[in-house]
Amino acid sequence: MTIFTGLKKIREFERRRLPFLKSIVDFDIVIDLGYAEEQAQPLTLKQLLLLNISSHATVRRKLARLIEQGIVSRRKHANDRRASLLIISPASVKLLAKYVGTLTAISALHFK
């Protein structure tokens, strides 16, 4: 059954290369921050919390771990020096681009 072969390869990639994404909430935080950055509108912590990904305490805790690991960084807002923008690190963006490429390749092979 090629569906499960493809899913197994995806999980292996995630375990080896994306160990910082331990939960769906971690994944959602990274995706939402990256998407906002791609739209040239990086998010502040308050904006991230307003997305209701999970409870505020959970998002804060998971974000702190992602910042500590260097996956997400804070940058001062150009117009409001009191606010910090949350940015995905360039190395993480590169790794996630490889992940998307792997997903595309696996889905082309296994999910026809």
C-alpha positions as CSV (number, residue, x, y, z in Angstrom):
1,M,0.0,0.0,0.0
2,T,1.8,3.1,-1.2
3,I,-0.2,5.6,1.0
4,F,1.5,4.3,4.2
5,T,4.9,4.1,2.6
6,G,4.6,7.8,1.7
7,L,3.3,8.7,5.2
8,K,6.1,6.7,6.8
9,K,8.7,8.6,4.8
10,I,7.1,11.9,5.7
11,R,7.2,11.0,9.5
12,E,10.8,9.9,9.2
13,F,11.8,13.2,7.7
14,E,9.9,15.0,10.5
15,R,11.5,13.1,13.2
16,R,15.1,13.5,11.9
17,R,15.0,17.0,10.5
18,L,12.2,18.8,12.4
19,P,12.5,17.7,16.0
20,F,11.5,21.2,17.2
21,L,8.0,20.6,15.9
22,K,6.8,18.4,18.7
23,S,3.1,19.1,18.4
24,I,0.5,20.5,16.1
25,V,0.6,23.8,18.1
26,D,4.3,24.1,17.4
27,F,3.6,23.5,13.7
28,D,0.7,26.0,13.7
29,I,2.9,28.7,15.4
30,V,5.7,28.3,12.8
31,I,3.3,28.2,9.9
32,D,1.3,31.2,11.0
33,L,4.5,33.2,11.7
34,G,6.0,32.2,8.4
35,Y,2.9,32.9,6.4
36,A,2.6,36.4,7.9
37,E,6.2,37.1,7.1
38,E,5.7,35.9,3.5
39,Q,2.8,38.4,3.3
40,A,5.3,41.2,4.5
41,Q,3.3,41.5,7.7
42,P,5.2,39.8,10.5
43,L,3.2,39.2,13.7
44,T,3.7,40.5,17.2
45,L,3.1,38.2,20.2
46,K,-0.3,39.9,20.7
47,Q,-1.3,39.2,17.1
48,L,-0.2,35.6,17.3
49,L,-2.3,35.1,20.5
50,L,-5.3,36.6,18.7
51,L,-5.1,33.7,16.2
52,N,-6.4,31.4,18.9
53,I,-4.1,28.6,18.0
54,S,-4.3,27.3,21.5
55,S,-4.6,28.8,25.0
56,H,-2.5,31.9,25.6
57,A,-0.3,30.0,28.2
58,T,0.4,27.2,25.8
59,V,1.3,29.5,22.9
60,R,3.6,31.5,25.1
61,R,5.3,28.4,26.5
62,K,5.7,26.8,23.0
63,L,6.9,30.1,21.5
64,A,9.5,30.5,24.3
65,R,10.9,27.1,23.5
66,L,11.0,27.9,19.7
67,I,12.8,31.1,20.5
68,E,15.2,29.4,22.8
69,Q,16.0,26.8,20.1
70,G,16.6,29.5,17.5
71,I,13.7,28.6,15.3
72,V,11.9,31.9,15.9
73,S,13.6,35.2,16.7
74,R,12.4,38.6,17.8
75,R,13.1,41.8,15.9
76,K,12.2,45.3,17.0
77,H,9.3,46.8,15.1
78,A,10.6,49.6,12.9
79,N,7.6,52.0,13.6
80,D,6.9,51.0,17.2
81,R,10.1,50.3,19.2
82,R,8.0,48.9,22.1
83,A,6.8,46.0,19.9
84,S,8.8,43.0,18.8
85,L,8.0,41.1,15.6
86,L,8.3,37.3,15.5
87,I,10.4,36.0,12.6
88,I,11.3,32.5,11.5
89,S,15.1,32.1,11.3
90,P,16.6,31.9,7.8
91,A,18.0,28.4,8.6
92,S,14.6,27.2,9.7
93,V,13.0,28.7,6.5
94,K,15.6,26.8,4.4
95,L,14.8,23.5,6.3
96,L,11.1,24.0,5.9
97,A,11.6,24.6,2.2
98,K,13.3,21.2,2.0
99,Y,10.4,19.7,3.9
100,V,7.9,21.1,1.4
101,G,10.1,19.7,-1.4
102,T,10.1,16.3,0.2
103,L,6.3,16.3,0.7
104,T,5.9,17.3,-2.9
105,A,8.2,14.5,-4.1
106,I,6.7,11.9,-1.9
107,S,3.1,12.9,-2.8
108,A,3.9,12.7,-6.5
109,L,5.3,9.2,-6.1
110,H,2.9,7.7,-3.6
111,F,-0.4,9.5,-3.7
112,K,-1.5,9.4,-7.3
